[in-house]
Each structure stands twice: as structure tokens, then as C-alpha cells.
Amino acid sequence: MSTIRQFTLFVFILLALPFQVISQQQSQIETYCSYNGFELSNVEIPLTAVFQAGPGKEGIPSLENPSFLPIDRTNFLHDQEKVIGVYVDGVAKAYPVKIMNYHEIVNDRFGNEHVVITYSPLCANAMAFSAMLNGKPQTFGVSGLLYNNNLLFYDWETESLWSQLLGKAVTGEASGKKLLQIPAQTTTWGAWKKRHPNTRVLSPNTGFHRNYEMDPYSLYADNTSKTMFPVEYRDKKLKLKEKVVGVRIGREYRAYPMALLTSASHKPIKDQLNGVQLQIRYDALTRTVEISDSNGRLIPTVTTYWFAWFTFHPETDIYGFLPQQHNVAMEFLSGGR
């Protein structure tokens, strides 16, 4: 190679290097921004299934110091309105869904117990967890990100992202660690206060100016054939937004379609999952389900859309569905598919 060609190649490489570095930096910046500023490490989920929900980090403000009202000061709630009921160590609290729609995360305490209440509007499911991690209470916020249309929240201490339906951290320093799930029930205010007359209710005086009487997700919930964002796995045995109660015992999963549980309002349904005897009770008035073991202990469950339960647990089976046999009930639910 001639001296001139060598010199030209050297200059070209020299000039190209800064552009390559700039390009790499730009790519890193774009990645950083596309995930609302979270620096992703130790990632346990496919990032292709993570989407920005619209608002950025804390664009939906979590509640850190919630205030509560006694029953006689809850004229802002009608008996048929939905609440998330949580009962821990003799203390009952209700979190109106119309408030949770605008905050999604409530950091709370039940006596000495630190608890985080979570709600994912696009999956219509509520879950409560112990907020203790490595013996220390954590504070959680809304990341503005979704994984399979489900809430990704984050802890203030390490800024790790947590998947609600998995109940564990999926990025960051805490990746792989799990939170202890606490039973939470989405029911009507009338039913909850009748069962827990000393319950307290999350106050609408949250410190934020929101119209809690307007449901921002009503059109989404009414559109039963679409999700907001794509999901990894889909299954047509049930309709996309068929409500199911999901249960996990060890490494086995089962979905109970709400439409098949009406008979349990008269007599509990007995079932078995991974060797554990279960009793399923259905309240026809409030359309809620409780599942307990043979000792009467409540088992944490998830009431959610079928698409959400399946995409997180594609290995699940379905109560009442016999794959190798004709099943009239399931044919009715699935429209013959």
C-alpha cells in the first residue's frame, strides 16, 4: 500500500472514531431516556415487552403518607363502588379504586407492618405486599413503565424495577428478590364495610388535584378485544379480558374463570392444587372470590384479565377446562373457540 493511501486510511479512521463514540453515547442516551431514566442492569425480563405508559417517572404520583377516614365520613363513596380491601393484624383498610386509578401505589402501615398497595389499571388487578426487604422497609413509586401491560413500580432505595404480577424485582440491585404477597380483595364498598365495620378508608384528600369521580380507563375496560400494548404470550381458550382468579401454589398455577364460579355462592367448591386442599367461595352480590386452605387460611390470589394471567403464567391450567374432552361450560365462555 502506498504511503499516500496509508495516510488517507489513517486520517479516515482517526476522523471516524469520534463519530463512533458519539453514536454509542447517543444510543446509550436514547436507551436511558426510553426507560424513563432508569439505568437497567441485571435485567430478568425481555425489554421488548417493556413500554412507556405515557407519563414519565412519578408522572403518576404514588402516595407516601396517606390519610384515612372512618366509615361515618365516607359520603364520597357509594355502596356499589369498588374498593381494594386489605386486612392485616386486626386492622382493616379500604382503598377506593377510583383513587387508585390516579396513584397506583400507596405506601402504608398496618400497626408496625409496612405494606405497599399496588393497582394496575390496564390489568384491572390489585395486589398488596409486605414492603420489607432485607429487614428494612422500602418506599415504592410509579416508574411510568409497563411490562406486558402490567405495572412496573420501583423502590426509592435502589431504583430497581419491580413487576407487580411477578411480585419480584426484575432489574437493578434488587433483581430477583421477591416481596411477600398479602391477601387483598377487590370488592364493593358496601360489602367491605359490612364485613369490617371498623374499617378506615383512604381519603380523597391526597394532596393532589385529581377528579377522582372520572374513570380514565372506562373506554379501555369496555373494549374487550384489545390491550393497550402487545403481550408476549396469548391464548384463546378464554376471551382476552375474561376475569379470572389466579392462584399459585409452589410452581403450579391455576386460573378460575369468574363466570364458572357462580355455583360456589351456595356451597364452596373444593379443589386441589399442588397437593394443597382448596375451598373456593364466591359472593354473587359483589362478584368476589375467596380461596382458603384446609385450615381456613386465606390464600393470596390475583383477580385480573385472562390475557394478563396467561402472559405471565403460560404454564397455567384452567379450572373446569378439560383439554381432551368436550366441555360445554368452557365452550360457552370462549364462544366456541
C-alpha positions as CSV (number, residue, x, y, z in Angstrom):
1,M,0.0,0.0,0.0
2,S,1.4,3.4,-1.0
3,T,2.3,6.0,1.7
4,I,-0.5,8.3,0.5
5,R,-3.1,5.5,0.8
6,Q,-1.9,4.6,4.2
7,F,-2.0,8.2,5.4
8,T,-5.6,8.6,3.9
9,L,-6.8,5.4,5.7
10,F,-5.2,6.6,9.0
11,V,-7.0,10.0,8.7
12,F,-10.3,8.3,7.9
13,I,-10.1,6.1,11.0
14,L,-9.0,9.0,13.1
15,L,-12.0,11.0,12.0
16,A,-14.4,8.2,12.3
17,L,-13.6,7.3,15.9
18,P,-15.2,10.4,17.5
19,F,-18.4,9.8,15.4
20,Q,-18.4,6.2,16.6
21,V,-18.1,7.2,20.2
22,I,-20.8,9.9,19.7
23,S,-23.0,7.3,18.1
24,Q,-22.5,4.9,21.1
25,Q,-23.2,7.7,23.5
26,Q,-26.3,8.7,21.6
27,S,-27.5,5.1,21.7
28,Q,-26.9,4.9,25.4
29,I,-28.8,8.2,26.0
30,E,-31.7,7.1,23.9
31,T,-31.9,3.8,25.8
32,Y,-31.7,5.7,29.1
33,C,-34.5,8.1,28.1
34,S,-36.7,5.4,26.6
35,Y,-36.9,3.7,30.0
36,N,-37.8,6.9,31.9
37,G,-34.3,7.5,33.2
38,F,-33.8,4.1,34.8
39,E,-30.4,2.6,34.4
40,L,-31.2,-1.0,33.6
41,S,-28.9,-3.8,34.9
42,N,-29.4,-7.4,35.9
43,V,-32.4,-7.5,33.7
44,E,-34.7,-10.5,34.1
45,I,-37.3,-9.7,31.6
46,P,-37.3,-9.1,27.8
47,L,-37.1,-5.4,27.2
48,T,-39.1,-5.8,24.0
49,A,-42.1,-6.3,26.2
50,V,-41.5,-3.1,28.3
51,F,-43.3,0.1,27.1
52,Q,-43.6,3.6,28.3
53,A,-47.1,4.1,29.7
54,G,-47.3,7.8,28.8
55,P,-46.4,9.7,32.0
56,G,-42.8,9.6,33.0
57,K,-41.2,8.5,36.2
58,E,-43.6,9.6,39.1
59,G,-45.8,11.2,36.4
60,I,-48.5,9.2,38.3
61,P,-47.7,10.1,41.9
62,S,-47.6,7.4,44.5
63,L,-48.8,8.1,48.0
64,E,-46.3,8.1,50.8
65,N,-48.3,9.5,53.8
66,P,-51.9,8.5,53.1
67,S,-54.7,9.8,55.3
68,F,-57.8,7.7,56.2
69,L,-61.4,8.4,57.2
70,P,-63.8,6.5,59.4
71,I,-67.0,5.0,57.9
72,D,-69.2,7.9,59.0
73,R,-67.1,10.3,56.9
74,T,-67.3,8.4,53.6
75,N,-70.2,10.1,51.8
76,F,-67.9,10.3,48.7
77,L,-68.3,6.5,48.3
78,H,-71.4,4.7,47.1
79,D,-72.1,1.1,48.2
80,Q,-71.6,-0.3,44.7
81,E,-68.2,1.3,44.1
82,K,-65.2,-0.9,44.0
83,V,-62.6,-0.8,46.8
84,I,-59.4,-2.8,47.5
85,G,-59.8,-4.3,50.9
86,V,-56.8,-5.3,53.0
87,Y,-56.9,-6.8,56.5
88,V,-53.6,-7.2,58.4
89,D,-53.1,-7.9,62.1
90,G,-56.7,-6.9,63.1
91,V,-56.6,-3.7,61.0
92,A,-58.9,-3.2,58.0
93,K,-58.5,-0.6,55.4
94,A,-60.2,0.2,52.1
95,Y,-58.6,1.8,49.1
96,P,-61.2,3.1,46.5
97,V,-60.3,2.0,43.0
98,K,-61.3,5.5,41.7
99,I,-58.5,6.9,43.8
100,M,-56.0,4.1,43.0
101,N,-56.6,4.8,39.3
102,Y,-54.7,8.0,39.7
103,H,-51.9,6.9,42.1
104,E,-51.4,3.1,41.6
105,I,-49.1,2.8,44.6
106,V,-49.9,3.5,48.3
107,N,-47.1,3.1,50.9
108,D,-48.9,2.4,54.1
109,R,-48.5,0.8,57.6
110,F,-50.7,-1.6,59.5
111,G,-49.5,-1.1,63.0
112,N,-45.8,-2.0,62.8
113,E,-46.2,-3.7,59.4
114,H,-45.0,-1.8,56.3
115,V,-47.3,-2.6,53.4
116,V,-47.4,-1.4,49.8
117,I,-50.8,-1.5,48.0
118,T,-50.5,-1.7,44.2
119,Y,-53.1,-1.4,41.4
120,S,-52.5,-1.9,37.7
121,P,-55.4,-0.4,35.7
122,L,-54.6,-2.0,32.4
123,C,-54.8,-5.4,34.0
124,A,-57.6,-4.4,36.5
125,N,-55.8,-6.1,39.3
126,A,-54.8,-5.2,42.9
127,M,-52.0,-6.8,44.9
128,A,-50.6,-6.0,48.4
129,F,-47.1,-6.8,49.6
130,S,-45.0,-6.5,52.6
131,A,-42.7,-3.6,52.0
132,M,-39.8,-5.2,53.9
133,L,-36.7,-6.2,52.0
134,N,-33.6,-7.5,53.8
135,G,-35.1,-6.5,57.1
136,K,-35.7,-2.9,56.1
137,P,-38.9,-1.1,54.9
138,Q,-38.8,0.1,51.3
139,T,-40.7,3.0,49.7
140,F,-42.1,2.4,46.3
141,G,-43.1,4.7,43.4
142,V,-44.6,4.5,39.9
143,S,-42.0,4.1,37.2
144,G,-44.2,5.0,34.2
145,L,-43.2,1.8,32.6
146,L,-45.3,-1.3,31.8
147,Y,-44.2,-4.9,31.3
148,N,-46.9,-6.9,29.4
149,N,-49.3,-4.1,30.1
150,N,-48.7,-4.6,33.8
151,L,-47.4,-2.1,36.4
152,L,-43.7,-1.8,36.9
153,F,-43.0,0.0,40.1
154,Y,-39.7,0.9,41.7
155,D,-38.1,1.2,45.1
156,W,-36.6,4.6,46.1
157,E,-33.7,2.9,47.8
158,T,-32.1,1.2,44.8
159,E,-34.3,2.3,41.9
160,S,-34.8,-1.4,40.9
161,L,-37.9,-2.1,38.9
162,W,-40.5,-4.5,40.3
163,S,-43.1,-6.5,38.3
164,Q,-46.4,-6.4,40.1
165,L,-47.8,-9.7,38.7
166,L,-44.5,-11.5,39.3
167,G,-44.1,-9.9,42.8
168,K,-40.4,-9.5,42.3
169,A,-37.6,-7.1,41.2
170,V,-36.7,-7.6,37.5
171,T,-33.9,-5.0,37.2
172,G,-31.3,-3.3,39.3
173,E,-29.6,-4.1,42.6
174,A,-32.6,-6.0,43.9
175,S,-33.2,-8.0,40.8
176,G,-34.5,-11.5,41.5
177,K,-35.7,-10.7,45.0
178,K,-39.4,-11.2,45.9
179,L,-41.9,-9.4,48.1
180,L,-44.2,-11.4,50.4
181,Q,-47.7,-11.1,49.0
182,I,-50.6,-10.2,51.4
183,P,-54.2,-11.0,50.6
184,A,-56.1,-8.1,49.0
185,Q,-59.6,-8.2,47.8
186,T,-61.3,-6.1,45.2
187,T,-64.9,-5.8,46.3
188,T,-67.7,-3.3,46.8
189,W,-67.6,-0.7,49.5
190,G,-71.0,-1.9,50.8
191,A,-69.7,-5.5,51.2
192,W,-66.4,-4.5,52.7
193,K,-67.8,-2.1,55.4
194,K,-70.5,-4.7,56.3
195,R,-67.8,-7.3,56.9
196,H,-65.4,-4.8,58.6
197,P,-67.4,-2.1,60.4
198,N,-64.3,-0.6,61.9
199,T,-62.5,-0.2,58.6
200,R,-60.9,3.0,57.6
201,V,-60.9,4.4,54.1
202,L,-58.3,6.1,52.0
203,S,-59.2,9.8,51.9
204,P,-59.6,11.6,48.6
205,N,-57.7,14.5,50.2
206,T,-54.4,13.2,48.9
207,G,-52.7,16.5,48.3
208,F,-53.1,16.2,44.6
209,H,-55.7,17.9,42.4
210,R,-57.5,15.0,40.6
211,N,-61.0,14.4,39.6
212,Y,-61.5,11.1,41.3
213,E,-65.1,10.8,40.0
214,M,-63.9,10.4,36.5
215,D,-62.7,7.0,35.4
216,P,-59.8,7.5,32.9
217,Y,-59.9,3.8,31.9
218,S,-63.5,3.2,31.2
219,L,-63.1,3.1,27.4
220,Y,-60.2,0.7,27.7
221,A,-62.2,-1.6,30.0
222,D,-65.2,-1.6,27.8
223,N,-63.1,-2.6,24.7
224,T,-62.9,-6.3,25.4
225,S,-60.9,-7.2,22.2
226,K,-57.8,-5.1,22.6
227,T,-54.9,-4.5,25.0
228,M,-53.1,-1.1,25.2
229,F,-49.7,-2.7,24.3
230,P,-48.6,-6.1,22.9
231,V,-48.0,-9.0,25.2
232,E,-45.5,-11.9,25.0
233,Y,-48.0,-14.8,25.1
234,R,-51.7,-15.0,24.2
235,D,-54.2,-17.8,24.5
236,K,-57.7,-18.1,23.0
237,K,-59.2,-20.6,25.4
238,L,-60.8,-17.7,27.2
239,K,-61.8,-14.2,26.0
240,L,-59.0,-11.6,26.2
241,K,-60.5,-9.7,29.1
242,E,-62.4,-12.6,30.8
243,K,-62.0,-12.0,34.5
244,V,-60.2,-14.9,36.3
245,V,-58.9,-15.5,39.8
246,G,-55.3,-16.7,39.6
247,V,-53.7,-18.9,42.2
248,R,-50.1,-20.1,42.6
249,I,-49.1,-22.9,44.9
250,G,-45.4,-23.6,44.7
251,R,-44.7,-23.9,41.0
252,E,-48.2,-24.8,39.9
253,Y,-50.7,-22.2,38.6
254,R,-54.5,-22.3,38.1
255,A,-57.0,-19.8,36.7
256,Y,-60.6,-19.8,37.9
257,P,-62.9,-18.1,35.5
258,M,-65.3,-15.9,37.4
259,A,-68.2,-17.0,35.2
260,L,-67.8,-20.6,36.3
261,L,-67.8,-19.9,40.0
262,T,-71.4,-18.8,40.5
263,S,-72.3,-22.2,42.0
264,A,-69.8,-21.5,44.8
265,S,-72.1,-18.9,46.2
266,H,-74.3,-21.6,47.6
267,K,-71.7,-24.2,48.5
268,P,-67.9,-23.8,48.4
269,I,-66.1,-25.5,45.6
270,K,-63.4,-28.0,46.7
271,D,-60.3,-28.2,44.6
272,Q,-56.7,-29.3,45.0
273,L,-53.5,-27.7,43.6
274,N,-50.0,-29.0,44.1
275,G,-51.2,-31.2,47.0
276,V,-53.0,-28.3,48.8
277,Q,-56.7,-28.7,49.5
278,L,-58.6,-25.5,48.5
279,Q,-62.0,-24.1,49.2
280,I,-63.4,-21.5,46.8
281,R,-66.2,-19.2,47.9
282,Y,-68.0,-16.9,45.5
283,D,-70.0,-13.9,46.6
284,A,-72.7,-13.4,43.9
285,L,-73.6,-9.9,45.2
286,T,-70.1,-8.4,45.0
287,R,-68.7,-10.8,42.4
288,T,-65.7,-11.5,44.5
289,V,-63.9,-14.8,45.3
290,E,-62.1,-16.0,48.4
291,I,-59.8,-19.1,48.4
292,S,-58.7,-20.7,51.6
293,D,-56.7,-23.8,52.6
294,S,-58.0,-26.7,54.7
295,N,-57.2,-24.7,57.9
296,G,-59.3,-21.8,56.7
297,R,-56.3,-19.5,56.0
298,L,-56.8,-17.1,53.1
299,I,-54.5,-17.8,50.2
300,P,-53.3,-14.7,48.2
301,T,-54.9,-14.6,44.8
302,V,-55.0,-12.3,41.8
303,T,-58.2,-11.2,40.2
304,T,-57.3,-10.0,36.7
305,Y,-57.9,-10.3,33.0
306,W,-57.2,-13.6,31.4
307,F,-54.6,-12.1,29.0
308,A,-52.6,-10.8,31.9
309,W,-52.6,-14.0,34.0
310,F,-51.7,-16.1,30.9
311,T,-48.9,-14.0,29.6
312,F,-47.2,-14.1,33.0
313,H,-48.0,-17.8,33.6
314,P,-48.4,-19.5,30.3
315,E,-48.0,-22.8,32.1
316,T,-51.3,-22.3,33.9
317,D,-54.2,-24.6,33.7
318,I,-57.8,-23.5,33.9
319,Y,-60.4,-24.8,36.4
320,G,-63.2,-26.6,34.5
321,F,-61.2,-26.9,31.3
322,L,-60.5,-30.5,30.2
323,P,-58.3,-30.3,27.1
324,Q,-59.1,-33.8,25.8
325,Q,-62.9,-33.7,26.4
326,H,-65.8,-31.7,25.2
327,N,-66.7,-29.1,27.8
328,V,-69.9,-27.2,27.4
329,A,-69.1,-24.6,30.0
330,M,-65.8,-23.6,28.5
331,E,-67.3,-23.6,25.0
332,F,-69.8,-21.1,26.3
333,L,-67.1,-18.9,27.9
334,S,-64.8,-19.0,24.8
335,G,-67.5,-18.5,22.2
336,G,-66.8,-21.9,20.7
337,R,-63.1,-21.4,20.1
